[in-house]
Amino acid sequence: MTAGQAIQRGRTMSTTTIIAIDGPAAAGKGTLAKRLAAELGFDYLDTGLIYRAVGMKVLDAGFDPADPARAGEAARDLEPADLQGPDLRTDEAAQAASKVASIPAVRDALLDFQRRFAATPPGGKGAVLDGRDIGTVVCPDAPIKLYVTASAETRAERRLKELQAKGIATTFDLVLAEMKERDERDSSRAVAPLKPADDAHLLDSSALDADQAFDVAIAFVRAKL
């Protein structure tokens, strides 16, 4: 089987090491993934950013991100430059990403890109990908999988601080309600729902700060390596 055939079948055959990190919003997986990649000298891909870019392309065109036709078209037309948008870290982009991510045409258009990155990362040493279905769908054969989570209340508090730091006025109750709504949408969608892979290591960061979560994760990764 060639590498291309492996990718098409959902396998990421590669001589590099792949670390798959999944989890709900504001669990700390992005920060953790970037630190692991830097520590190990691996390449990093924030797969959530891809979906945010698609969602914002639809919004910027004046359409609803939940529209399958518009979202699918945006995903097929996505270019690397679209990942540099200044508004991709906003809550609006996050909500739009959650909507387009449930559309099969969007996932099909973006799946191949993610798998190719994992199988042949630019640096050639290894790849760290974080998202919501990396260990279950994108890279099911990744040898190292982490599922990073935290209580909804903890994640809402973290997100509230982020928003307040950006000068965005909101309340804890509103952020918590939106967090739970997104969790429900991500976990119940028919296509690639958010859930831990059967062989993923669960890391609950509710009572951990970023340094403590990293210490737990790097110890697990080094043991697997």
RAJO-V563841 format. One record per run of one state. SS is the DSSP state (H for helix, E for strand, - for the rest). FROM is the first residue (numbers start at 1). LEN is the number of residues. If there is no record, write none. Layout:
SS	FROM	LEN
SS	FROM	LEN
//
This chain:
-	1	2
H	3	6
-	9	8
E	17	6
-	23	6
H	29	12
-	41	2
E	43	4
H	47	14
-	61	7
H	68	9
-	77	3
H	80	5
-	85	6
H	91	10
-	101	3
H	104	16
-	120	6
E	126	6
-	132	2
H	134	5
-	139	5
E	144	6
-	150	2
H	152	14
-	166	6
H	172	17
-	189	12
E	201	4
-	205	5
H	210	15
-	225	1
//
